[in-house]
Amino acid sequence: MKKTKDAYEESGRSLVIPLFIMNSGCSHRCIFCNQKISAGNFPRQITKEYFDAEVYSYLAWNKDKFRDVEIAFYGGSFTGMDSAYQEKLLSWADAFIQRELVHSIRVSTRPDCVAEDNVALLKKYKVSTVEIGAQSFVDDVLRFAQRGHDSASIVNAVALLKRHGFRTGLHLMAGLPKDTKQGFIYSIDKTKELKPDTLRIHPTLVFKDTALAKEFREGRYKPLELAEAIGLCVLAWEKLSNSGIRLIRMGVHITPEMEKEASVLAGPIHPSFGSLVLSSVFYNHIINGLRNISPDSKELHFILSKRDVSDFRGLHNVNISAIKKLYPRANLIVKSKHEQPRGQISVSADSGESFHVRIPGII
């Protein structure tokens, strides 16, 4: 199996071993869902041999001995599956925990499949994190997407999981049919109220062989443009930056199936979507500070953490080019310092003017 950086949690020092259960436990087929494209063509049923081979493959790849290793069940509604199958998978994962090769277990599920009985099973096997596929808090959007649950189910599920001591994550989508900018902001505000530990935001893509593909072909659905999707995620980042909620992914992992011709019919797909969002966040904050720097400056110095340089510059140096247009006479000097905290940028001009920027949400 080809390993990618997407196996790593965005916090930097964790390894996530993904096991895809491929719509297992899903009581509804959402209008946007084609998991053979979005997740990959994985087996419908996970065998012990397959499970062990996947886990050992990632462990062998983990040459750096990452601090935390987690087995994660993605792609379906884990707690909606037959309880015997749930327990089988959890026991296989637990065997690796008992040998201290893996440290924790994560599952993803639907909000209406979270109840006291299945939570008890998760606690028995010391599952640490439960991610909820919320997608939206706007009930009309959920109905049209054929989710089969309402927003109250999301609130109740998160409350129940928190009451039992689980770490929680939510998954939202931007650009769903019937949604609006105001509706998406409402979903972000409701997420902020619920205070899950983490959040993922995916822009809606139109996959072939879905009900959404029919809506798109017949002109009833118009997906977001890339710039619109980036703008919504920038808004989400800013709103959540001081909330304690970690935005651990923006955009989708591009699978080999998604790269095949006519698999993705439309939508804001980009292999570096998350980086585009972060570079926009950096740019917005830098530009606000530069308003106090004379446009006639001959030199502009930027000092930042090495880990922030890529997001500061932007894809193909787009941010540097934009700043250069505002300061055509200036030589732009970007330096990284080991001791510079992440998210903090010091800016100075040859005139003696200077300022410091703190990019919210960067840890």
C-alpha positions as CSV (number, residue, x, y, z in Angstrom):
1,M,0.0,0.0,0.0
2,K,1.2,3.5,-0.8
3,K,1.5,5.6,2.3
4,T,1.0,9.4,2.2
5,K,1.3,12.3,4.6
6,D,-2.4,12.0,5.1
7,A,-1.8,9.2,7.5
8,Y,-0.4,11.7,9.8
9,E,-2.6,13.8,12.1
10,E,-2.2,17.5,11.4
11,S,-1.0,18.0,15.0
12,G,2.3,16.8,13.7
13,R,3.4,13.8,15.8
14,S,0.7,11.2,15.6
15,L,0.3,8.4,13.1
16,V,-3.3,7.4,12.1
17,I,-3.8,3.9,10.6
18,P,-7.0,4.1,8.6
19,L,-9.3,1.1,8.1
20,F,-12.2,1.8,5.8
21,I,-15.5,0.0,6.5
22,M,-17.0,1.2,3.3
23,N,-20.6,2.4,4.1
24,S,-21.0,-0.4,6.6
25,G,-23.7,0.6,9.2
26,C,-25.0,3.4,6.9
27,S,-28.8,3.4,6.9
28,H,-29.0,6.0,4.2
29,R,-27.2,6.7,0.9
30,C,-26.5,10.4,1.0
31,I,-26.9,12.2,-2.4
32,F,-23.2,13.1,-2.5
33,C,-21.7,9.7,-1.5
34,N,-19.6,7.4,-3.6
35,Q,-17.1,5.9,-1.3
36,K,-15.4,3.8,-3.9
37,I,-14.2,7.1,-5.3
38,S,-13.8,9.3,-2.2
39,A,-12.2,6.6,0.0
40,G,-10.8,4.1,-2.4
41,N,-11.8,0.6,-3.5
42,F,-11.5,-1.2,-0.2
43,P,-13.0,-4.6,0.6
44,R,-16.7,-4.6,1.8
45,Q,-15.8,-6.9,4.7
46,I,-12.6,-6.7,6.7
47,T,-11.0,-10.0,7.5
48,K,-8.5,-10.6,10.3
49,E,-5.7,-11.2,7.7
50,Y,-6.5,-7.9,5.9
51,F,-6.7,-6.0,9.2
52,D,-3.4,-7.3,10.5
53,A,-1.6,-6.7,7.2
54,E,-2.8,-3.1,7.0
55,V,-1.7,-2.3,10.6
56,Y,1.7,-4.0,10.3
57,S,2.2,-2.2,7.0
58,Y,1.8,1.2,8.7
59,L,3.8,0.2,11.7
60,A,6.7,-0.9,9.5
61,W,6.4,2.5,7.7
62,N,6.5,4.3,11.0
63,K,10.3,4.5,11.0
64,D,10.4,7.7,13.0
65,K,8.6,6.1,15.9
66,F,5.9,8.6,16.2
67,R,4.7,9.4,19.7
68,D,1.1,8.3,19.2
69,V,-0.3,5.6,16.9
70,E,-4.0,5.3,16.4
71,I,-6.2,2.8,14.6
72,A,-9.1,4.7,13.0
73,F,-12.3,3.2,11.4
74,Y,-13.4,5.5,8.7
75,G,-15.8,5.4,5.8
76,G,-19.0,4.2,7.3
77,S,-21.1,4.4,10.5
78,F,-19.2,2.2,12.9
79,T,-21.9,2.2,15.7
80,G,-24.6,1.4,13.1
81,M,-23.0,-1.9,12.2
82,D,-24.0,-5.3,13.8
83,S,-22.6,-5.2,17.3
84,A,-20.8,-8.6,16.8
85,Y,-18.9,-7.1,13.9
86,Q,-18.1,-4.0,15.9
87,E,-16.7,-6.0,18.7
88,K,-14.7,-8.2,16.4
89,L,-13.0,-5.2,14.8
90,L,-12.4,-3.5,18.2
91,S,-10.9,-6.7,19.6
92,W,-8.5,-6.9,16.8
93,A,-7.4,-3.3,17.4
94,D,-7.2,-3.9,21.1
95,A,-4.8,-6.7,20.6
96,F,-2.3,-4.2,19.1
97,I,-2.9,-1.8,22.1
98,Q,-2.2,-4.7,24.6
99,R,1.1,-5.2,22.9
100,E,1.8,-1.4,23.1
101,L,2.2,-1.1,19.3
102,V,-0.9,1.1,19.1
103,H,-2.1,3.7,21.6
104,S,-5.7,4.4,20.8
105,I,-8.8,3.7,18.7
106,R,-10.9,6.2,16.8
107,V,-14.3,5.5,15.1
108,S,-16.5,7.6,12.8
109,T,-20.3,7.3,12.8
110,R,-23.7,9.0,12.2
111,P,-25.2,11.1,14.9
112,D,-28.4,9.0,15.0
113,C,-26.3,5.9,15.6
114,V,-25.0,7.1,19.0
115,A,-26.8,5.6,22.0
116,E,-26.1,4.4,25.5
117,D,-25.8,0.7,24.4
118,N,-23.2,1.1,21.6
119,V,-21.3,3.7,23.6
120,A,-20.9,1.0,26.3
121,L,-19.2,-1.2,23.8
122,L,-16.8,1.6,22.7
123,K,-15.9,2.2,26.3
124,K,-15.2,-1.5,26.9
125,Y,-12.5,-1.3,24.2
126,K,-11.2,2.1,25.4
127,V,-12.1,3.9,22.1
128,S,-10.7,7.4,22.7
129,T,-12.3,9.5,19.9
130,V,-15.7,9.4,18.1
131,E,-16.1,11.5,15.0
132,I,-19.6,12.4,13.9
133,G,-20.6,13.0,10.3
134,A,-22.7,16.1,10.9
135,Q,-22.3,17.7,7.4
136,S,-24.6,20.7,8.3
137,F,-26.8,22.0,11.1
138,V,-29.4,23.3,8.7
139,D,-32.3,20.9,8.7
140,D,-33.4,21.7,5.2
141,V,-29.9,20.9,3.9
142,L,-29.8,17.6,5.8
143,R,-33.2,16.6,4.4
144,F,-32.3,17.4,0.8
145,A,-29.0,15.5,1.3
146,Q,-31.0,12.5,2.4
147,R,-29.0,12.2,5.6
148,G,-31.9,10.7,7.5
149,H,-31.3,12.7,10.7
150,D,-31.8,16.3,11.9
151,S,-29.5,18.8,13.6
152,A,-30.9,17.9,17.0
153,S,-29.4,14.4,16.6
154,I,-26.0,15.9,16.2
155,V,-26.4,18.0,19.4
156,N,-27.6,14.9,21.3
157,A,-24.8,12.7,20.0
158,V,-22.0,15.1,21.0
159,A,-23.6,15.6,24.4
160,L,-23.8,11.9,25.1
161,L,-20.3,11.2,24.0
162,K,-18.9,14.1,26.1
163,R,-20.8,12.8,29.1
164,H,-19.1,9.5,28.7
165,G,-15.6,11.1,28.4
166,F,-14.9,10.6,24.7
167,R,-13.0,13.0,22.6
168,T,-15.3,14.2,19.9
169,G,-14.9,15.4,16.3
170,L,-17.3,16.8,13.8
171,H,-17.3,16.6,10.0
172,L,-19.0,19.5,8.1
173,M,-19.3,20.0,4.3
174,A,-19.3,23.3,2.5
175,G,-21.4,23.9,-0.6
176,L,-24.1,21.3,-0.1
177,P,-27.3,21.7,-2.1
178,K,-29.7,24.2,-0.5
179,D,-27.0,25.6,1.7
180,T,-25.9,29.2,1.6
181,K,-23.0,31.2,3.0
182,Q,-25.3,32.2,6.0
183,G,-26.2,28.5,6.5
184,F,-22.6,27.4,6.5
185,I,-21.7,30.2,9.0
186,Y,-24.7,29.0,11.2
187,S,-23.2,25.5,11.1
188,I,-19.8,26.8,12.2
189,D,-21.5,28.8,15.0
190,K,-23.4,25.7,16.2
191,T,-20.1,23.8,16.1
192,K,-18.5,26.5,18.2
193,E,-21.3,26.1,20.8
194,L,-20.9,22.3,21.0
195,K,-17.1,22.6,21.4
196,P,-16.0,19.3,19.9
197,D,-12.3,18.6,20.1
198,T,-11.8,18.6,16.4
199,L,-13.4,19.6,13.1
200,R,-13.0,18.6,9.5
201,I,-14.4,20.6,6.6
202,H,-14.8,19.1,3.1
203,P,-16.0,21.1,0.1
204,T,-18.8,19.2,-1.7
205,L,-17.6,17.4,-4.8
206,V,-19.9,15.9,-7.5
207,F,-18.9,12.2,-7.8
208,K,-20.3,10.1,-10.7
209,D,-23.0,7.6,-9.9
210,T,-24.6,9.7,-7.2
211,A,-27.9,11.5,-6.9
212,L,-26.0,14.7,-6.7
213,A,-24.5,14.0,-10.2
214,K,-28.1,13.8,-11.6
215,E,-28.9,17.2,-9.9
216,F,-25.7,18.7,-11.4
217,R,-26.3,17.3,-14.9
218,E,-29.9,18.6,-14.9
219,G,-28.8,22.1,-13.8
220,R,-30.4,22.0,-10.4
221,Y,-27.1,22.1,-8.5
222,K,-24.2,24.4,-8.9
223,P,-21.1,23.5,-6.9
224,L,-18.9,26.1,-5.2
225,E,-16.0,27.7,-7.2
226,L,-12.6,27.0,-5.7
227,A,-12.3,30.6,-4.4
228,E,-15.7,30.4,-2.8
229,A,-14.8,27.2,-1.0
230,I,-11.5,28.6,0.2
231,G,-13.3,31.8,1.4
232,L,-15.8,29.8,3.5
233,C,-13.0,27.8,5.1
234,V,-11.1,31.0,5.9
235,L,-14.2,32.3,7.6
236,A,-14.5,29.0,9.6
237,W,-10.8,29.2,10.5
238,E,-11.2,32.7,11.8
239,K,-14.3,32.0,13.8
240,L,-12.9,28.9,15.4
241,S,-9.3,30.1,15.9
242,N,-9.8,30.9,19.6
243,S,-12.4,28.3,20.4
244,G,-10.2,25.5,21.4
245,I,-11.5,23.4,18.5
246,R,-8.7,22.1,16.3
247,L,-9.5,22.3,12.5
248,I,-7.6,19.2,11.6
249,R,-8.5,19.0,7.9
250,M,-9.8,21.2,5.2
251,G,-10.4,19.6,1.8
252,V,-10.4,16.0,0.8
253,H,-7.5,13.5,0.4
254,I,-7.2,12.9,-3.4
255,T,-7.5,9.1,-4.0
256,P,-6.3,7.4,-7.1
257,E,-9.9,6.7,-8.0
258,M,-10.6,10.5,-7.9
259,E,-7.8,11.1,-10.4
260,K,-9.5,8.9,-13.0
261,E,-11.3,10.6,-15.8
262,A,-15.0,11.5,-15.2
263,S,-14.9,10.3,-11.6
264,V,-15.3,13.8,-10.2
265,L,-17.7,15.7,-12.4
266,A,-17.5,19.1,-10.7
267,G,-16.6,20.9,-7.5
268,P,-13.7,22.7,-5.8
269,I,-11.2,19.9,-5.9
270,H,-7.5,20.7,-5.3
271,P,-4.7,18.5,-3.9
272,S,-3.5,21.4,-1.7
273,F,-6.8,22.8,-0.6
274,G,-5.9,23.1,3.1
275,S,-2.7,24.9,2.2
276,L,-4.6,27.3,0.0
277,V,-6.9,28.1,3.0
278,L,-4.0,28.7,5.4
279,S,-2.1,30.8,2.9
280,S,-5.2,33.0,2.6
281,V,-5.4,33.3,6.4
282,F,-1.7,34.3,6.5
283,Y,-2.1,36.8,3.7
284,N,-5.2,38.5,5.2
285,H,-3.4,39.1,8.5
286,I,-0.1,40.3,6.9
287,I,-2.0,42.7,4.7
288,N,-3.8,44.2,7.6
289,G,-0.4,44.9,9.3
290,L,1.2,46.2,6.1
291,R,-1.3,49.1,5.9
292,N,0.9,50.9,8.4
293,I,4.1,50.5,6.3
294,S,4.9,53.0,3.7
295,P,4.4,51.8,0.1
296,D,7.8,53.5,-0.7
297,S,9.7,51.1,1.4
298,K,12.9,49.7,-0.1
299,E,13.2,46.6,2.1
300,L,10.7,44.5,3.9
301,H,11.9,41.9,6.4
302,F,9.7,39.0,7.5
303,I,10.8,36.7,10.3
304,L,8.8,33.6,11.1
305,S,9.0,30.0,12.1
306,K,10.4,27.6,9.6
307,R,7.1,25.6,9.8
308,D,5.1,28.7,8.7
309,V,7.2,29.6,5.6
310,S,5.3,27.6,3.1
311,D,1.9,28.9,4.3
312,F,3.2,32.4,4.4
313,R,4.6,32.3,0.9
314,G,1.5,30.6,-0.5
315,L,1.3,28.1,-3.4
316,H,3.8,29.1,-6.1
317,N,4.7,32.2,-4.0
318,V,1.3,33.7,-4.6
319,N,1.4,35.8,-1.4
320,I,4.9,37.0,-2.1
321,S,3.8,38.1,-5.6
322,A,0.7,39.9,-4.2
323,I,2.8,41.8,-1.6
324,K,5.4,42.7,-4.2
325,K,2.6,44.4,-6.2
326,L,1.8,46.5,-3.2
327,Y,5.5,47.3,-2.6
328,P,7.0,47.3,-6.1
329,R,10.2,49.1,-4.9
330,A,10.8,46.8,-2.0
331,N,13.2,43.9,-1.7
332,L,11.2,41.2,0.2
333,I,13.4,39.2,2.6
334,V,11.9,36.2,4.3
335,K,13.9,34.6,7.1
336,S,13.0,31.7,9.4
337,K,14.3,31.5,13.0
338,H,14.3,28.3,15.1
339,E,13.2,30.2,18.2
340,Q,10.3,32.0,16.5
341,P,7.0,30.6,17.7
342,R,4.6,29.2,15.1
343,G,2.0,31.7,14.0
344,Q,4.1,34.7,14.9
345,I,5.5,36.9,12.2
346,S,7.7,39.9,12.8
347,V,7.8,42.5,10.0
348,S,10.1,45.5,9.7
349,A,10.9,48.0,6.9
350,D,14.0,49.9,6.1
351,S,12.2,53.1,7.3
352,G,12.2,51.7,10.9
353,E,8.5,50.9,10.8
354,S,7.7,47.5,12.2
355,F,4.9,45.3,13.6
356,H,4.1,41.8,14.8
357,V,1.4,39.5,13.6
358,R,-0.2,36.6,15.5
359,I,-1.9,34.2,13.1
360,P,-4.9,32.8,15.1
361,G,-5.3,29.1,15.3
362,I,-1.7,28.2,14.5
363,I,-0.2,25.9,17.1
